[in-house]
Amino acid sequence: MGSVTNDRILVTGGAGFLGSHLCGRLIASGADVLCVDNFFTGSKRNVAPLLGAPNFELMRHDVTFPLYVEVDRIYNLACPASPVHYQYDPVQTTKTSVHGAINMLGLAKRVKARILQASTSEVYGDPEIHPQKEDYWGRVNPIGIRSCYDEGKRCAETLFFDYHRQNALDIKVVRIFNTYGPRMHPNDGRVVSNFIVQALRGEDITIFGDGQQTRSFCYVDDLIDGLVRMMESPAGVTGPINVGNPSEFTMLELAEQVLRLTGSSSKLVFHPLPADDPRQRQPDITLAQSVLDWRPRVALEDGLKETIAYFKDLFAGRVDA
Ligand SMILES: NC(=O)c1ccc[n+]([C@@H]2O[C@H](COP(=O)([O-])OP(=O)(O)OC[C@H]3O[C@@H](n4cnc5c(N)ncnc54)[C@H](O)[C@@H]3O)[C@@H](O)[C@H]2O)c1
């Protein structure tokens, strides 16, 4: 695991799925954490276990507005991540990525903080090469329904590198690939949560297309370890750097694993593929391995068991919904 300093750390989007795990990890390491969130997709219950910690603070704030705080590190995670949420108000999604990046970069410049951007594999769009390396420029539709997210994130990367070149800002850009785990939203349409929720409720499992498209899934603990390692890497390491799990599974294989682990008798049903849905997405993590000495460690089956246990608790009322 990467080492964490005792600095004051701002996590935007800290009450979301990844943000809450990151805050927990940073708090446990002794850092002073300021979690900022507008609670669009995040929730207080995600950070409820941290609220009593003397080194944790929660602030309601929308990153499309400037923020004036004294911090040494900024993890910029604020942005709805699943299509159902980022397409709900696409203009706000682009604003969150672009204005949010400008505001957080401006803050980093003022207080001389190091800043990490949670970018995404979506910057590669529907890629022509597999697996995707960081020097691949991507194939993104600029006017489609996913563009508010994809292009917003691409523009945020541009802003990070321009602030780095223009103002010598200490930046880190991580391209996150599909991540899953406890505290995913039950209704966000992402494939792992969808399949688990449908299986636990005994509903049909919805597969888009023929189910032969592949995805790679990274367990949240692995991902957070990658983010922290990147933040604590030497100043010259800017990225972009892929962090994800290269093991590929077809949607059919994933559905079968979920059925087996939940013991569900749900049936598989097939629906047409949504627009701009990539056929395949797989990270090349050679760079993360060599620069950060990072690689994912949690097998899909183990991660799925943890995630299934979380959703069982959620539905049984053992976690506030
Ligand atoms: N989960 C993944 O597989 C994945 C993959 C690639 C990239 N990412 C990126 O990682 C980050 C976190 O994703 P996540 O999966 O935790 O999603 P999430 O939706 O659970 O978390 C996003 C958080 O940002 C907050 N937020 C949204 N707009 C905001 C605004 N304008 N101001 C302040 N807060 C705002 C939300 O309320 C939420 O708490 C996102 O930037 C996402 O693009 C995630």
The ligand as a Gaussian input file, in Angstrom:
#p B3LYP/6-31G(d) Opt

LIG

0 1
 N      -16.834000       3.679000     -10.157000
 C      -16.203000       3.525000     -11.305000
 O      -16.175000       2.432000     -11.865000
 C      -15.499000       4.689000     -11.952000
 C      -14.865000       4.481000     -13.188000
 C      -14.200000       5.537000     -13.794000
 C      -14.153000       6.771000     -13.189000
 N      -14.771000       6.960000     -11.992000
 C      -14.719000       8.311000     -11.412000
 O      -14.501000       8.261000     -10.017000
 C      -15.235000       9.293000      -9.376000
 C      -16.122000       8.685000      -8.284000
 O      -17.039000       7.782000      -8.883000
 P      -18.051000       6.907000      -8.035000
 O      -18.191000       5.605000      -8.702000
 O      -17.675000       6.962000      -6.620000
 O      -19.408000       7.680000      -8.298000
 P      -20.465000       8.295000      -7.277000
 O      -21.578000       8.855000      -8.099000
 O      -20.788000       7.326000      -6.220000
 O      -19.627000       9.470000      -6.605000
 C      -19.552000      10.766000      -7.129000
 C      -19.725000      11.732000      -5.980000
 O      -19.621000      13.060000      -6.469000
 C      -20.680000      13.840000      -5.910000
 N      -20.945000      14.946000      -6.820000
 C      -21.497000      14.900000      -8.051000
 N      -21.563000      16.138000      -8.578000
 C      -21.033000      16.980000      -7.650000
 C      -20.830000      18.373000      -7.591000
 N      -21.184000      19.170000      -8.619000
 N      -20.266000      18.900000      -6.477000
 C      -19.917000      18.109000      -5.426000
 N      -20.104000      16.771000      -5.421000
 C      -20.634000      16.229000      -6.528000
 C      -21.828000      12.866000      -5.781000
 O      -22.825000      13.296000      -4.883000
 C      -21.104000      11.606000      -5.322000
 O      -20.962000      11.576000      -3.926000
 C      -16.016000      10.023000     -10.451000
 O      -15.299000      11.191000     -10.828000
 C      -16.038000       9.038000     -11.589000
 O      -16.115000       9.694000     -12.836000
 C      -15.454000       5.959000     -11.366000

